[in-house]
Amino acid sequence: MIHYSIFIQWSEEDQCYIASLPEFEPYAHTHGATYDEALQQAKEVLALLMLETTPLPQPMTYFSNQVLCV
């Protein structure tokens, strides 16, 4: 199973939660009025990206505030 990252942050400017899929940057962003809605939207976007992206990007692994690409 491939594990990809989803980052969710509150945006004061947009007044909603912004979800980013960093392995698929710079295009993979979505949003939701609630954290759960942003997460659900991100999961749907991720599923589509995994079907349509060739080759798939390498998943990132995070350790103690350091990013290591594996």
C-alpha positions as CSV (number, residue, x, y, z in Angstrom):
1,M,0.0,0.0,0.0
2,I,1.3,3.5,-0.9
3,H,1.0,6.1,1.8
4,Y,0.7,9.8,0.7
5,S,0.6,12.9,2.9
6,I,-2.4,15.2,3.5
7,F,-1.7,18.5,5.2
8,I,-4.8,20.4,6.5
9,Q,-4.6,24.0,7.8
10,W,-7.1,26.7,8.7
11,S,-7.0,29.7,6.3
12,E,-8.0,33.0,7.9
13,E,-8.0,34.6,4.4
14,D,-10.4,32.0,2.9
15,Q,-12.2,31.2,6.1
16,C,-12.0,27.5,5.5
17,Y,-9.7,24.5,5.9
18,I,-7.2,24.1,3.1
19,A,-6.0,20.5,2.3
20,S,-2.7,20.0,0.4
21,L,-1.3,16.9,-1.1
22,P,2.5,17.7,-1.1
23,E,3.6,14.8,-3.2
24,F,1.4,16.0,-6.0
25,E,2.3,19.7,-5.8
26,P,1.8,22.4,-7.0
27,Y,-1.7,21.5,-8.2
28,A,-3.2,19.3,-5.5
29,H,-5.2,21.5,-3.1
30,T,-8.8,21.4,-2.0
31,H,-10.8,22.8,0.9
32,G,-13.7,22.4,3.2
33,A,-15.8,24.3,5.7
34,T,-14.8,21.8,8.4
35,Y,-11.6,19.8,9.0
36,D,-13.5,16.6,8.3
37,E,-14.9,18.0,5.0
38,A,-11.4,19.1,3.9
39,L,-10.1,15.6,4.7
40,Q,-12.9,13.9,2.8
41,Q,-12.3,16.2,-0.2
42,A,-8.5,15.5,0.0
43,K,-9.1,11.8,0.0
44,E,-11.3,12.1,-3.1
45,V,-8.7,14.2,-4.9
46,L,-5.9,11.7,-3.9
47,A,-7.9,8.8,-5.3
48,L,-8.3,10.6,-8.6
49,L,-4.7,11.6,-8.8
50,M,-3.5,8.1,-8.1
51,L,-5.6,6.9,-11.0
52,E,-4.5,9.6,-13.4
53,T,-0.9,10.3,-12.6
54,T,1.9,8.4,-14.3
55,P,4.3,7.7,-12.9
56,L,3.1,8.1,-9.3
57,P,5.4,10.4,-7.2
58,Q,7.5,8.9,-4.4
59,P,5.7,9.1,-1.0
60,M,7.5,11.3,1.5
61,T,8.3,10.1,5.0
62,Y,8.4,12.5,7.9
63,F,10.5,12.1,11.1
64,S,10.8,14.7,13.8
65,N,10.2,17.8,11.7
66,Q,12.6,16.5,9.0
67,V,11.5,15.5,5.5
68,L,13.1,12.4,4.1
69,C,12.1,11.1,0.6
70,V,12.2,7.4,0.6
